[in-house]
Amino acid sequence: MIFGILKPYPSPLISGRGIDLDFAFLAGCLALLGLGLVMITSASSEVAAVQSGNPLYHMFRHLVYVALGLVACGATMMVPIATWQRMGFMMLIGAFGLLVMVLVPGIGREVNGSMRWIGFSFFNVQPSEIAKVFVVIYLAGYLVRRQTEVRESWMGFFKPFIVLLPMAGLLLMEPDFGATVVMMGAAAAMLFLGGVGLFRFSLMVVLAVVAVFILVQAQPYRMARLITFTDPWSDQFGSGYQLTQALIAFGRGEWLGVGLGNSVQKQFYLPEAHTDFVFSVLAEELGVVGSLVTIALFVFVTVRALYIGLWAEKAKQFFAAYMAFGLAFLWIGQFLINIGVNVGLLPTKGLTLPFLSYGGSSLVICCACVGLLLRIEWESRTHLGSEEHEFNESDFAEETSHGR
């Protein structure tokens, strides 16, 4: 239905060149999706067999999420970037609405002491995943509208925080400390790339560090995690349990791993083996070599996303450029935090690994972001899709060279 409505508009899927995509970027994302499906099938088999009687239960559910994600990717590719720019404020209001709804008893669903999901009959929606992307889209529009003010005045610098701080407060009420850090980090990076002076940016970094210190001190469990991760073996059956089991998985993997499906740690030793700690299972089964290949794929995808933003900026499509930068930094933040937690460089924090971890909201939103980035790359290369361009029949027949 949605494809039929959007068909009159040129897109990477409907053009004179046929399917006109950044195939290198798409191939990297699909490789991560495929690897994620394999690792979730392996990491969840024991848990699924006990909980549901079917060792492939989580694999089938993940396949549904992959299918929904591909539909979301295709749909976002069909929508002109100018449309997202016009909808920025409404999306911001929607983000606030979702984050308020998840805190309402009877609407929000509590899991492991956190109210992070809105439950439906067969699936849960995690509003924080949607809110992070909506904030990026809104902030990209703000940086375009107030570019001079952001670069030259303190007020232009502080105005975004009138929006960001209340949203961060709602995330902390769930509580979702990881999503808060990722969202604020991506916003800070976008402001820096938007031209905020070094002094004001440095002040923001100092204030952020102070705020994180206060937040850690405010909750005893956060302080315990901060202390424990430096020496998890001092309390290996208590607060250090997850990290010690993850490190055992890395140790067992050695160079080439114990073989796909042969992980021992996934057999009820490592909690959340198919979600937050799927990378540890990957390291155990595929070894250092498999881990480095996976990291290389992530590096390629995120660097390519940054280049897509750079190409849009060179094409003077600044909203698209800022949005691409913001989406790339969301992925980079989640990747660094998840891997850092798995290898013991950061305190234990529940945050999914993009493309790889089990979780419907995270995966569908990741795929939608892929569609947005593919649309941005296509528009910057063809100069179509902007508000100034009138679509006509010649757009469909136009042949353009890829050049990238």
Buried (B, 14 or more C-beta within 10 A) or exposed (E): EEBEEBEEBBBBBBBBBEEBBBEEBBBBBBBBBEBBBBBBBBBBBBBBEEEEEEBBBBBEBBBEBBEBBBBBBBBBBBBBBBEBBEBBEEBBEBBBEBBBEBBEEEEBBEEEEBBBBBBEEEBBBBBBBBBBBBBBBBBBBBBBEBBEBBBEEEEBBEBBBEBBEEBBEBBBEBBBBBBBBBBBBBBBBBBBBBBBBEEBBEBBEEEBEEBBEEBBEEEEEBEBBBBBBEEBEEBBEEBBBBBBBBBBBBEBBEEEBBEBEEBBBBEEBBBBBBBBBBBBBBBBBBBBEBBEEBEEBBEBBBBBBBBBBBBBBEBEBBBBBBBBBBBBBBBBBBBBBBBBBBBBEBBBBBBBBBBBBBBBBBBBBBBBBBBBBBBBBBBBBBEBBBEEBEEEEEBBEEEBEEEE
